[in-house]
Amino acid sequence: MTLPPEAIELDVFRRRHGRDTFWCGLLLGGCGVQLTTKLYTDRVCSLSSSAC
């Protein structure tokens, strides 16, 4: 699954995956914290956490 880069597509992604959770992978060197979607209109949308 890939997060859509465009803001207009992010709303569809959020509705489709509203019950899903996403986590920053420890085995990939991440922090292990739950990720949230970030909506941007001036750059690519992203998944992020406050800890990473």
Summary of the structure (lengths in Angstrom):
residues: 52
radius of gyration: 11.4
end to end distance: 20.8
largest distance: 31.6
contacts: 103
relative contact order: 0.26
helix: 25%
strand: 19%
